[in-house]
Amino acid sequence: MSPIKNVEHLVKEAVAVSVDEFLSLAETVMELLADEQNHAANRQVLGRLVNLKPEGEAIVVGDVHGDLESLSHILNATDFIEKAKSSKPCLLVFLGDYGDRGIRSPEVYYIVLKLKETFPKKVFLLRGNHEGPDDLLAHPHDLPDHLHTKFGADSSRAYAKLRELSGHLHSAVIVKGKYVLLHGGVPTQAKTVDDLAYAHQTHPSEPHLEEILWSDPWEGLSGICASPRGAGKLFGENETSRFLNLLNVKVLIRGHEPSPKGFKFNHSGKIITLFSRKGAPYSNEQGAYLQLDLGDAVKKAFQLEQLIRFF
């Protein structure tokens, strides 16, 4: 495939991609992720945990769920591709849930994987509950149907490769002294940073990965309780505070929950939730994403409201 020219060019590629091209891209990105996670000299990535310096711009995108129109809008509005081609310090972080619920799931996967392949040090792909391990796979899980619509009889090959790829996606990002970014919620039994970095290795004997992918904050709760999702937990503000203190950061940035305005705050401004797609089967009136200057001081998520971009 040709280099990325612009968003329109990338979308056209995604629409026209063959199954063999799709498989080749997914394999390349999987090898890229494995290399950066296994390279002993790479201090940026530890296990499935990314460590970022508090400098430059970061665009943070919540759940996309196969919404090609929303993803295209975000890329155009932020001018990320042009920024990434230049020497400007600009990062793009996806919080997971790329497929399911949207008929353009294959195209969304192609675009985020192409961005990672082209700008490997500037694009970070987190794992959502829809990219979870086989024992925690979200339902309804209609990605196989969307792949079949696009690739026909070859769709099972594409699906198998995406399932393999999901195990290599990052679990979390830490911006030193400021933010932790993950898909779902707080791993309430985590005692060290390694519990976050290696949650994929201790699953299912430890609950860390399940809670990272599935849990939700709940107001007025102390501790944890069962989640109506059937996986993960509902967790209270005291659990959020403990986790932020463990990592020495101020704010948790997450996705996972649809919100009418595309975002919401929880736990006295310790958490911001982003949902970056709109339309059926969700009823949110708008989508939202963040454009952060990682160098800015932050104490509460409320300070980020002026940096939320709506569409």
Secondary structure, DSSP 8 states (H G I E B T S, - for coil): ------HHHHHHHHHH--HHHHHHHHHHHHHHHHHHHH-TT--SEETTEEEE-S-SEEEEE-B-TT-HHHHHHHHHHHTHHHHHHSSS-EEEEE-S--SSSSTTHHHHHHHHHHHHHHSTTTEEEB--GGG--GGG--SS--HHHHHHHHHGGGHHHHHHHHHHHHTTSBSEEEETTTEEE-SS---TT--SHHHHHTHHHHTTTSSHHHHHHH-EE-TT--SEEE-TTSSSEEE-HHHHHHHHHHHT-SEEEE--S--TTSEEEETTTTEEEEB---STT---S--EEEEEETTS--SSGGGGGGGEEE-
